[in-house]
Amino acid sequence: MSDSIRDLIVIGAGPAGMAAALAARRRGLDVLLLDEQPDVGGQIYRSITTTDAQRQRILGPDYSHGETLAQAVKAAGVEHWPGTAVWQVDTDKTVHALRGGANHHIAAKALVIATGAMERPFPVPGWTLPGVMTAGAGQILLKNAALVPSAPVVLAGCGPLLYLLAAQYLRAGVKIQAILDTADGTDWRLAIRHATALLAGWGYVRKGLGLLREIKAAGVPFHQGVEQLRIEGAGADAAEAVAFTRRGQAHRIACGLVLLHQGVVPNNQVTWSLRARHHWDDKQLSWVPTCDDWGQTSLPGIYVAGDGAGIGGALVAELQGELAGIAVANALGQGTCQDGEAQRARIRQHLAIRPFLNQQYRPRDAFRIPADEVIVCRCEEVTAGSIRAQVALGCSGPNQTKSFSRCGMGPCQGRQCGLTVTEVIAQATGLPPSDVGYYRIRPPLKSLTLAQLASE
Amino acid sequence: MNASSDALVVGGGLQGLSSAFQLARRGYRVRLLEAEYCGRHASGVNAGGVRTLGRHLAEIPLALAAREQLWHHLEELLGDTCGFVPSGQLQVAENEADERKARERVALLQSHGFGHERWVDAQQVRELVPSISPHVVGGIWADRDGYALPYRVVTAYRLAAQRLGVDILESTAVQRVERCGSLWRAHTPHGTFEAPWLVNTAGAWAWEIAAQAGDPVPMEPGGLMLMVTQRVAPFVQPVLGAMGRPLSFKQFDNGTVLIGGGLRCEADAAQRHAPVDLTRLPRSARTVIDLFPHLTQISIARAWAGIEGFMPDEIPVIGPGAAAPQVVHAFGFSAHGFELSPIVGCIVADLIDRGQSTLPIEAFRLDRFAV
């Protein structure tokens, strides 16, 4: 099915996508907003339009903020296609998407890619066992279906989402056996160096401290400086215990459900598939599409906004979305031409805290670049040792690991192993990640059945 | 650093690696220059069909020699199985017109003394592939054909060549070749290399090297797409093709199903990139679900493309250059060079070492396009 040409297609209806669509629509553009979920909100404001007061209380005030934006998008006349999976994007700005079982090929004058973040892989021994999931998945169950674990859980990792989920679980009455903090540990001398940033970003710090206070008040055992984390239970084929060391001392906690999380990274599948330029960010330990100060990628007319452009959080995402929406309107000569300086100033203010957060929650090398026996690619069950053996045979980049071992070629399209593979090869070859590179991402970006393709 | 060598091989695809390996076995000092990494394009990412079935008459002696002398003995030769599975290949006939065409083909081959393709009826097809759609009326069967894992073959040839002392330089794109006195000279960003012999196995870029050697040819680069599905329970052993429509189809032992067969796409040879365009693949998807209706709801996990060189008559150039001495070309395999590559290496090495090949290669002469 072919549709008429749009001024702007926005992929992803989280804060960045909603703000981009809204800014462009308010300037008179014909905007189509595509998203997989049943409604707008993205991951952070998932199910925002259907969540009752009780669940809003559990999820907290930051979550409720999304409702205002969602209502504005609906009121502004943005055409929104929920339940729509984008499986191919062309450099000529044609978007191929599946909606309600039918394929659509929609051309646009500009694209805003607002596909957000995904959780950083956390490859530790046992991370693929049943009974181990990510904190993000835990939060999706809570937001979508008000599902919480009935058995006690252990939360392990680092980053704001881990503490947020802990607080949300406590408010929902979930028993948390322990929280294992795997970050390198706060170096207060460094924190003092970031003092100005801390003051500038005081809102974020206060929120973080508030969460920690809430967790402490509930009496949840909180272990800092956790190393050599592993999940036991391979024999039983399900998680049975979490083992770790702390200050050289071995610990073991019996439990059947472990939630892992060590931060989020940009979801760049679309921009990689378009072969847009990306660079390696040493602070965020991830790839970032190279953009101008409007969020335009190396491909003219194709913009990235939100966490997909580098992790900045929901409020930064919203401002970046607005910038991209304005940029598209400017380019199409719609509305009053604006310079975006006001938005940029506010983005700088919100980002002031990031260097501190990046430092504070930097995942340890050992949790990103695992030992030989740890599985890296879960789809094809390729271990770190196997990747190192491939390097010894002359493999110099992630695309060769695919050919050597099918690593990264399973259903997740490398989303869950890509960063690990880059860093394992970088360590083994002594090359910087920027030279090692990333997977070439190919369509379909989302699952497409033979029947759906054949129905063309 | 720039030690002298007897031959420069341009291109680290399978034809180049196989040629370098066979030359080294015959005692030649070989240097291979590869623009990216070995097997990066068509050689490493093709469907991996070890297929004598359905070939151009001129290719049959080479294809049979490759299969009987090399593919079934690769482990002894290279120290690696290369993932070779002698599963057989079956080309199905879906209607009467297909059947007529298939029977004519088998008769034609028999009149030339070839018995490697034989007609099998509907009953035999169902014995070979019990899950196939009932509309299939028969097919052509090549029982000693099969498949292998392309990148594993590339790697096995590369390592075997390196063990024999072949100097393989990756990320070393040949910008220009020229004949200087009694030597060929290849200019690269990493220096200039010289040797008496030049082997042009540059794949989709081979026409440029050929032109620089004084042998212009009407070769065109093109992209070729493949897609692979999620894992499904085993349902087909042989590699399948179809008489009436383009298809190459196989199930790997991990359960994934590879779908291809002449699915052309654009190729940007200068950028060394062929963008996959799934919107060109509905016909292949339809063919697959016509033959195996139970695959309707199976997801496509991935699609990709390789860049290949195509000749107007869709058979390769294999043989000495027409203009300058001491150059051998092997390129333009037009999307079916994988199975031939082990024997092409032997032919190239024999042409250099003995001035001739024991196999009939007249049809692949470079000057066949000359007006």
Chai-1 contact restraints between the chains, C-beta under 6 A:
chainA,res_idxA,chainB,res_idxB,connection_type,confidence,min_distance_angstrom,max_distance_angstrom,comment,restraint_id
A,Q88,B,L278,contact,1.0,0.0,6.0,A-B,restraint_1
A,S403,B,G44,contact,1.0,0.0,6.0,A-B,restraint_2
A,S403,B,Y151,contact,1.0,0.0,6.0,A-B,restraint_3
A,M409,B,R302,contact,1.0,0.0,6.0,A-B,restraint_4
A,P411,B,Q230,contact,1.0,0.0,6.0,A-B,restraint_5
A,P411,B,A301,contact,1.0,0.0,6.0,A-B,restraint_6
A,R442,B,V276,contact,1.0,0.0,6.0,A-B,restraint_7
A,R442,B,R302,contact,1.0,0.0,6.0,A-B,restraint_8
A,R442,B,A303,contact,1.0,0.0,6.0,A-B,restraint_9
A,R442,B,W304,contact,1.0,0.0,6.0,A-B,restraint_10
A,P443,B,V276,contact,1.0,0.0,6.0,A-B,restraint_11
A,P443,B,L278,contact,1.0,0.0,6.0,A-B,restraint_12
A,P443,B,A303,contact,1.0,0.0,6.0,A-B,restraint_13
A,P444,B,I300,contact,1.0,0.0,6.0,A-B,restraint_14
A,S447,B,S299,contact,1.0,0.0,6.0,A-B,restraint_15
A,L448,B,I300,contact,1.0,0.0,6.0,A-B,restraint_16
A,T449,B,Q297,contact,1.0,0.0,6.0,A-B,restraint_17
A,T449,B,S299,contact,1.0,0.0,6.0,A-B,restraint_18
A,L450,B,A285,contact,1.0,0.0,6.0,A-B,restraint_19
A,L450,B,V288,contact,1.0,0.0,6.0,A-B,restraint_20
A,L450,B,I289,contact,1.0,0.0,6.0,A-B,restraint_21
A,L450,B,L295,contact,1.0,0.0,6.0,A-B,restraint_22
A,L450,B,I298,contact,1.0,0.0,6.0,A-B,restraint_23
A,A451,B,T296,contact,1.0,0.0,6.0,A-B,restraint_24
A,L453,B,P282,contact,1.0,0.0,6.0,A-B,restraint_25
A,L453,B,A285,contact,1.0,0.0,6.0,A-B,restraint_26
A,A454,B,P282,contact,1.0,0.0,6.0,A-B,restraint_27
A,A454,B,A285,contact,1.0,0.0,6.0,A-B,restraint_28
A,A454,B,R286,contact,1.0,0.0,6.0,A-B,restraint_29
A,A454,B,I289,contact,1.0,0.0,6.0,A-B,restraint_30
A,E456,B,P282,contact,1.0,0.0,6.0,A-B,restraint_31
